[in-house]
Amino acid sequence: MRWFPRLPTTTRGARRKNPVVLEITADGSYRLNSQAVAAASLGDELSSVYSRRGDRVLFVKAAGDLEFAAVAGVLDIAHGANVEHVALMPR
């Protein structure tokens, strides 16, 4: 009997093509998939995005001169929005 690897499902393929990327700019503002997001509504925006997705991966790209506390705050907000995995992107 031959073994064949499982083919990826549509959801998996969609995840790779449409990642959720949160950028934290040098002035501390946020851009979610290139759209400006107010700090006060970031948690709600993330919850809305992930309510429609099977995967719960967030890619975070922060400006190089930010304090880690700014990034840690975003990680807390993401956790509250039920994000399961966070990947920090290189500068």
Buried (B, 14 or more C-beta within 10 A) or exposed (E): EEEEEEEEEEEEEBBEEEBBBBBBEEEEEBBBBEEEBEEEEBBEBBBEBBEEBEBBBBBBBBBEEBEEEEBEBBBEBBBEBEBEEBEEEEE
